[in-house]
Amino acid sequence: MRITRINTNEESSGSDVQDLSLLDPLIARHKGKKGNLIPLLQGAQELYGFISKAAFEKLARDTGIPLSDMFGVATFYAQFRLNPVGKNIIKVCHGTACHVQNAVEITESLEEVLKVKDGETTEDRFYTLESVACLGCCSLAPVMMIGEQTYGKLTGNEAVKIVKNIRLAGNN
């Protein structure tokens, strides 16, 4: 399952202004080198958590790589994010084993409690909800991961309880 990653809303508010000078060492390290596009994008994402329009523009201007080439690569590979993500990324497996064990119930329950759709981030940027093709934990189906922690044999209610407990722990 593939989620839509291109947001049609305004990208980010004025409170999210990025220090683009942080890109300068990255650009200096990779400028003019063959095969530098993916390392540049990965580096930008590592710095900011996603690749903003401003970061794309600076990379294009300072490296001479066409903006269309960068955007094409960033939208082709699922590893790249074009919008800010939450502190905690919830990945719900929708592979075959999880699908037949009702992974849809988990996603729908989380969408309801978090008030986001699949692929979106909560307003407070605490959670991002994502459907993924497979987490490789078929014997635990249905499964979700939050960060590095895997939760298996879930129901929608159990997934919601886990998410609520993490939020409580994160707000202390």
N, C-alpha and C positions, 0 to 999 in steps of 0.2 A: 504494500500500500504506500502510496506517495502523497504527501501533503503539499498543498500549495504554499510556497514560501515567499511569494511576492505580495507585499502589502500595498494596497492602493491608497491608504490613508497617508497623511503627513508622516514623514519618517520618525521624527523625534522632536520633543519639545526643546525649548531654549535651555532648559535646565540640564540637558544632556550634551552640552557643547564639549567636543573632544579636543584635547591638546594634540594637534596634528604634528607637532614637532617631534613627538615620540616615534613617528615613522622614519625620521631622518637617518638614524643608524641602520635601520632595516634596509632602506633604499640604498644607502652607501655600500652595504654588504652585498647586495644582489644586483645593483644597476649594471647593465651591459653584459651580464652573464647569460649564457645559453640556458634555457629551461628555468628562468627566474620567476615566471608568472605565478605558479602555484606556491612557491615559498614566500613570495611577497604577500599573497592573499592570506596564507596561513599565519604569517607574522602579524599582519594587520588585525586579523581576527583574534589572535592570542592577546594582543594589546588591549583591545576594546570589548571583546566578547562577541562581536559581530563586525561586519564591514559596512560602514555608513557610506552614504553618497559622498560626503566630504572626503572620506578616506580614499574612495575610488578615484575621485577627481585629483587629489594630491598625488597618488601613485601614478596616474596617467600622465600628469603634467611633469613630474620629476623623473620618470623613467622613459617616457616616450612610447610606452605601450598604449595602443589605442584603447579607449574606454570600452568600446564595444567588445574587444577581445577579452578584457578582464571580466566584464559583466557576463559574457557568454560562458566563460569557465566557471565563474562563481555560481551561476544558476544551473549549470550542468551537474556539478558535484554536490551531493547532499551534505558534505561536511561543512560547507560554507553557509553562514547565516547572514541575512540581509537586514535583520531587525534585532533589537535587543532581546535577550532571553532572560528568563527568571533565574534566581539564585539556585533553584532546584528544578531540574528537568525531569519530568515524569515521562517515561517511555512505556507505552502499552503495546505489548506484542500482539500483532494481528496475523502471525504466521498460521499455517494450516492447523496445527494442534491447538493453538490458542483460539483461533477462530471457531472451531467446532466446539470448544468448551465455553463459548459465549464471551469472548473478549469485548465484543461490542457493548455488552452490559457495563463492563468496567469503564470504557471510554465515555459512554453516555452518563454514567453516574458521576464521574469526575467532571465532565463538562457542566453538569447541573450544579454541583457544589462549588466549583471554582468560578462559574459564570464566564467561561471561555469556550471557544470551539477548538477542535483539534488543530494544532499548529499555532495556537495563540498563547500569549503570556498574560498573566493576571495583571491588573492595574498597578499593584504594588511591586511587581516584578519578583514575587516570591516563587511562583511556579510558571513553568512552560509545559504544556501538554502536547505530546507527540505520539502519533501512531507509527510504529516501525514494522518492517516486514518480518523480522525474526530476531529474537534475543538468544536463541540457541539453548533454551531451557525447556524443551518440549515435554520432558517428564513432569514438569511443575505446572503445566498449562492449567488455566490461563495465568500469564505472568506480566508483571510490570517491574520496571527498575526506576529508582529515584537515586540519582548520583551513581554510586558504585554498589548500592544495596539492591538485591533482587528479592521480590516478594512473589510467591507462587501459590497455586491452588486457590485463587482469589474469587470472590464474588464482588459485585459492585459495592455493596455495603462495607465489606472488609477493606476495599481499596480506599473508600472515603474515610474510614476510621484512621487508616495509616496516614493519609494526607493531613487530616486534622491534627493528629498527634505530632507530626513533624512541624506543622505551623506553630502549635503551642510551644514546642521545645525551642523553635527558632525565634520566638518573640520574647523569650525570657532574658 
